Amino acid sequence: MPVAAGCFWFAAIFALGFLLGPIRILVLEPHLGPAGAVAVEAVPMLAGMIALAPWVARLFDVPAAWRPRLTMGLTGLALTVAAETALAALLRGSGPGFWLDRATTPDGWIYLGLLAAFALMPLLRGGG
């Protein structure tokens, strides 16, 4: 069940990001700049991860052992990277190289930190 849980984990957190994204871009970025906007958005994203990780793990009966929990997180991460890459290509005409560009900016560093938290949260906060 860890892979199915990872798919749901991806969908839940991606949906949260999808709701917060327009607020970050349209409201926060003009006032705070990209890094400030991403930093503000990171707070509810991280709170959502902390709250939802144990719930998803219980919902899918993911064992408390490190391998199934890490499998859940890494499955979610792989789907997130695929979805972000597809959306970047569709909405901005960017190729996969946008990840390298993003990794060189402060807002990108925050985002990459969130991705690491997303991948590890089922292991760190998975509950049982």
C-alpha positions in Angstrom: 0.0 0.0 0.0 2.9 2.5 0.2 2.8 3.3 -3.5 -1.0 3.9 -3.4 -0.5 6.0 -0.3 2.2 8.0 -2.1 -0.1 8.7 -5.0 -2.8 10.0 -2.6 -0.1 11.9 -0.6 0.9 13.6 -3.9 -2.7 14.4 -4.8 -3.5 15.9 -1.4 -0.4 18.1 -1.1 -0.4 19.1 -4.8 -4.1 20.2 -4.4 -3.1 22.4 -1.4 -0.3 23.9 -3.5 -2.7 24.4 -6.4 -5.0 26.4 -4.1 -2.2 28.4 -2.6 -0.3 29.1 -5.8 -2.5 31.8 -7.2 -2.4 33.6 -3.9 1.4 33.5 -3.9 1.7 34.7 -7.5 -1.1 37.3 -7.6 -1.1 38.6 -4.1 2.2 37.9 -2.3 4.8 38.1 -5.1 4.1 41.8 -6.1 4.6 42.9 -2.5 7.2 40.4 -1.2 9.1 39.3 -4.2 9.5 35.6 -5.3 11.5 34.5 -2.2 9.3 36.2 0.3 6.1 34.9 -1.4 7.4 31.3 -1.4 8.5 31.6 2.2 5.0 32.7 3.2 3.4 29.9 1.2 5.8 27.4 2.7 4.2 27.8 6.2 0.7 26.4 5.2 2.3 23.9 2.9 4.5 22.5 5.7 1.6 22.6 8.1 -0.5 20.6 5.6 2.3 18.1 5.3 2.6 17.7 9.0 -1.1 17.3 9.5 -1.8 15.0 6.5 1.1 12.6 6.7 -0.2 10.5 9.6 -3.7 10.6 8.3 -2.7 9.3 4.8 -0.4 6.6 6.4 -3.3 5.4 8.5 -5.8 5.6 5.7 -3.7 3.3 3.5 -2.5 1.2 6.4 1.2 1.9 5.6 3.4 0.1 8.1 5.4 2.2 10.5 8.7 0.8 9.2 11.1 3.1 7.4 11.0 1.5 4.0 7.2 1.7 3.4 7.1 5.2 4.8 10.0 6.3 2.7 8.4 4.6 -0.3 5.2 6.6 0.3 7.2 9.9 0.4 9.4 9.1 -2.6 6.4 8.1 -4.7 4.8 11.4 -3.9 8.0 13.2 -4.7 8.4 11.4 -8.1 4.8 12.4 -9.0 5.3 15.9 -7.9 8.5 16.3 -10.0 6.7 14.8 -13.0 3.7 17.1 -12.5 5.8 20.2 -12.0 7.8 19.4 -15.1 4.7 18.9 -17.2 3.1 22.1 -15.9 6.3 24.1 -16.5 6.3 22.8 -20.1 2.6 23.5 -20.6 2.3 26.8 -18.9 5.7 28.4 -19.5 7.2 26.4 -22.3 10.1 25.3 -20.0 12.0 22.1 -20.4 13.3 19.9 -17.6 16.3 22.2 -17.3 14.0 24.7 -15.4 14.9 22.6 -12.3 18.5 23.6 -12.6 17.6 27.3 -13.0 15.3 27.1 -10.0 18.0 25.6 -7.8 20.0 28.8 -8.2 17.5 31.2 -6.7 16.5 31.8 -3.1 12.9 31.0 -3.8 14.1 27.8 -5.5 16.1 26.8 -2.4 13.0 27.2 -0.3 11.0 25.1 -2.8 13.6 22.4 -2.9 13.6 22.4 0.9 9.8 21.9 0.8 10.3 19.0 -1.6 12.7 17.4 0.8 10.2 17.8 3.6 7.5 16.4 1.4 9.5 13.3 0.6 10.6 12.7 4.2 7.4 13.7 6.1 5.7 10.3 5.9 8.8 8.8 7.6 9.3 11.6 10.1 5.6 12.2 10.9 3.8 9.2 9.6 2.1 8.3 12.8 0.6 4.8 12.9 
